[in-house]
Amino acid sequence: MKPAPFAWEWPASLPALLARLAEATGPVKLIAGGQSLGPMLNLRLVEPDLVLDLTGIEELRQAHIEGGTLVLGACVTHADIEDGRVPDVTGGALQRVASAIAYRPVRNRGTVGGSLTHADPAADWVTALTALGAEVEIAGAMGRRRLPVERFVTGALSVALGPAEVVVAVRVPALPEGAAWGYVKHCAKVGEFAHAIGAVRLEPQAGRGRAVIGAVEGPPVLLADARPLFGGRIDAGFATRFDALAADAILREAGMADAVERHIHVTVLARAVAAAAPVASPTPAARPEAA
């Protein structure tokens, strides 16, 4: 199937983009990598009058560290992160997530801002950046504002963007020294969207952490305080105290009625916790006693 007719423009700067959005009278879509919008156009799930191409806006393709925060322009690609072409403040957590997204051709073109704005519940960045405590920076006619990812993603394929607003950056805080990160997803086969995602960002020294259950029907299930999953405390032995029943109860409360579905999500979350656990040093083999 072919898309319905539409106009295509390339704004050269962010002010030009915002001005064009403000003056547009019909439906408008923004495109960068096009890995989600392209198929939707071809299937006529969306029929905009105008598509604005963001790839010529240099600001949206830049990345830098600001204080202890990594600022990723909205058009930074998954491959940019995977290949280390942008700075990192997460000890490799972002690279590990990026490297497992779909297939390399998708990672070459797909963008972090586009993924968040599309807000597919099974998309990696929706869950991973929620767990990392990231913020989305939004620009519009009234200036700029920031929202935590968990407030930006309001539902399946739904985000808190106002009229004539655009995501310009994602702000990722540094993982503090000693923090533990675990991210696991379950797919039917490599490269497909996930059926279940678990992510944890734990700080045993500070006794706090976040846990996220993704690839659910709506926005990810966030435990901003993950201590209930670990018997009320997060310390160096957190992995041995993971409470699957507590996780199951949280999913039931979130509206997941199917017991098998809950079991899959709890199992994947448990694997993320195990992945975050420090690797114990091997115990030296005992020396045989003399007869």
Residue pairs with C-beta under 8 A, 6 or more apart in sequence:
1 42
1 43
1 44
2 42
3 41
3 42
3 44
3 47
4 41
4 44
4 47
6 41
6 47
6 48
6 49
6 50
6 51
7 49
7 50
7 51
8 50
8 51
8 53
9 20
9 50
9 51
9 52
9 53
10 52
10 53
10 55
10 56
11 17
11 20
11 52
11 53
11 54
11 56
11 57
12 56
12 57
13 57
13 59
14 57
14 59
14 60
14 139
14 168
17 52
17 54
17 57
17 166
18 139
18 140
18 141
18 164
18 166
20 52
21 28
21 52
21 164
21 165
21 166
22 141
22 164
24 49
24 50
24 164
26 48
26 49
26 50
27 46
27 47
27 48
27 49
27 50
28 48
28 49
28 50
28 51
28 52
29 37
29 41
29 46
29 48
29 50
29 51
29 52
30 51
30 52
30 54
30 117
30 166
31 37
31 38
31 51
31 52
31 53
31 54
32 53
32 54
32 55
32 60
32 74
32 75
32 111
32 113
32 114
33 75
33 77
33 109
33 110
33 111
33 114
34 109
35 102
35 106
35 109
35 110
35 114
36 114
36 115
36 118
36 120
37 46
37 51
37 114
37 118
40 46
41 48
41 51
54 60
54 74
54 75
54 166
55 61
55 75
57 75
59 73
59 168
60 73
60 74
60 75
60 113
60 168
60 169
61 73
61 75
61 76
62 73
62 76
63 70
63 71
63 72
63 73
63 76
63 80
63 86
63 87
64 70
64 71
64 87
65 71
65 87
65 89
66 171
68 89
68 173
68 174
69 89
69 171
69 172
69 173
69 174
70 86
70 87
70 88
70 89
70 90
70 94
70 171
70 172
70 173
70 174
71 137
71 169
71 170
71 171
72 81
72 86
72 112
72 113
72 169
72 170
72 171
72 172
73 113
73 168
73 169
74 111
74 112
74 113
74 114
74 117
74 166
74 167
74 168
74 169
74 170
75 111
75 113
75 114
76 86
76 111
76 112
76 113
77 107
77 108
77 109
77 110
77 111
77 112
78 98
78 101
78 106
78 107
78 108
78 110
78 111
78 112
78 115
79 85
79 98
79 104
79 107
79 108
80 86
81 88
81 94
81 95
81 97
81 98
81 112
82 95
82 98
82 99
82 107
84 95
88 94
88 95
89 172
89 173
89 174
89 175
90 132
90 172
90 174
90 175
90 181
91 175
91 179
91 181
93 128
93 132
93 175
93 181
93 183
94 128
94 172
96 183
97 124
97 125
97 128
97 183
98 107
98 124
99 107
100 124
100 185
101 107
101 110
101 124
102 110
102 191
103 191
112 125
112 170
113 167
113 168
113 169
113 170
115 123
115 124
115 125
115 126
116 123
116 125
116 126
116 129
116 136
116 149
116 152
116 153
116 159
116 167
116 170
117 159
117 161
117 167
118 157
119 126
119 153
119 154
119 155
119 156
119 157
119 158
119 159
119 219
120 126
120 156
120 157
120 193
121 156
121 214
121 215
121 216
121 217
121 218
121 219
121 220
122 193
122 194
122 195
122 197
122 214
122 215
123 193
124 185
124 194
124 197
126 149
126 153
126 214
126 219
126 220
127 183
127 197
127 199
127 212
127 213
127 214
127 215
127 220
128 183
128 199
129 149
129 170
129 172
130 148
130 149
130 150
130 153
130 199
130 210
130 212
130 214
130 220
130 222
131 183
131 199
131 200
131 201
131 210
131 211
131 212
132 172
132 173
132 175
132 201
133 148
133 173
133 201
133 210
134 148
134 149
134 170
134 171
134 172
134 173
135 146
135 147
135 148
135 149
135 170
135 171
136 146
136 147
136 148
136 149
136 152
136 167
136 169
136 170
136 171
137 144
137 145
137 146
137 167
137 168
137 169
137 170
137 171
138 144
138 145
138 146
138 147
138 152
138 161
138 165
138 166
138 167
138 168
139 165
139 166
139 168
140 162
140 163
140 164
140 165
140 166
141 164
144 168
146 171
147 160
149 170
150 219
150 220
150 222
150 224
151 160
152 159
152 160
153 159
153 160
153 219
153 220
154 160
154 219
155 218
155 219
156 217
156 218
156 219
161 167
175 181
175 201
176 203
176 206
178 203
178 204
178 205
179 201
179 202
179 203
180 200
180 201
180 202
180 203
180 204
180 209
180 238
180 276
180 277
180 278
181 200
181 201
181 202
181 276
182 198
182 199
182 200
182 202
182 271
182 272
182 273
182 274
182 275
182 276
182 277
183 197
183 198
183 199
183 200
183 272
183 275
184 197
184 198
184 199
184 268
184 269
184 271
184 272
184 275
185 194
185 196
185 197
185 198
185 214
185 215
185 268
186 194
186 195
186 196
186 197
186 264
186 268
187 193
187 194
187 195
188 195
193 215
194 214
194 215
195 215
195 264
196 213
196 214
196 215
196 264
196 265
196 267
196 268
197 212
197 213
197 214
197 215
197 220
197 268
198 211
198 212
198 213
198 214
198 265
198 268
198 269
198 270
198 271
198 272
198 273
199 211
199 212
199 214
199 272
200 209
200 210
200 211
200 212
200 226
200 269
200 272
200 273
200 276
201 209
201 210
201 211
202 208
202 209
202 210
202 226
202 234
202 238
202 276
203 209
203 234
204 234
204 235
204 236
204 238
207 227
207 233
207 234
207 235
208 225
208 226
208 227
208 234
209 225
209 226
209 227
209 234
209 238
210 222
210 223
210 224
210 225
210 226
211 222
211 223
211 226
211 229
211 269
211 272
211 273
212 220
212 221
212 222
212 223
213 220
213 221
213 247
213 250
213 251
213 265
213 269
214 220
214 221
215 265
216 254
216 256
216 265
221 250
221 251
221 254
223 229
223 250
226 234
227 233
227 234
228 243
228 246
228 250
229 242
229 243
229 246
229 247
229 250
229 273
230 238
230 241
230 242
230 243
231 241
231 243
233 241
236 278
238 273
238 276
238 277
239 273
239 274
239 276
239 277
242 270
242 273
244 266
244 270
247 265
247 266
247 269
247 270
248 262
248 263
248 266
251 262
251 265
251 266
252 262
256 262
256 265
